[in-house]
């Protein structure tokens, strides 16, 4: 569903491009995950809005995004990092 590249993520479910802000703290910063969540809020809100505009409910959208995130995290954990 997502095209992972060096550019902003492009959702193939809708024609809009969703962007987030780059990290401003080092990988070792204790609040980096919070900063990441804040950076993603705008793109997340835009994605949810576009899904709702296309006819999906807010609950369907939240459930789908949650399940996609869970699957992605499981894949990351199963793949040894280099």
Residue pairs with C-beta under 8 A, 6 or more apart in sequence:
1 11
1 12
1 13
1 68
2 9
2 10
2 11
2 12
3 9
3 10
3 12
8 17
8 18
8 19
8 20
9 17
9 18
9 19
9 43
10 17
10 18
11 18
11 47
11 50
13 51
13 54
14 47
14 50
14 51
14 54
16 46
16 50
18 43
18 46
18 47
19 42
19 43
20 39
20 40
20 42
20 43
21 39
22 39
23 32
23 35
23 36
23 39
24 35
25 31
25 32
25 35
26 32
29 35
44 65
47 61
47 65
48 58
48 61
48 62
48 65
51 60
51 61
52 58
52 61
56 64
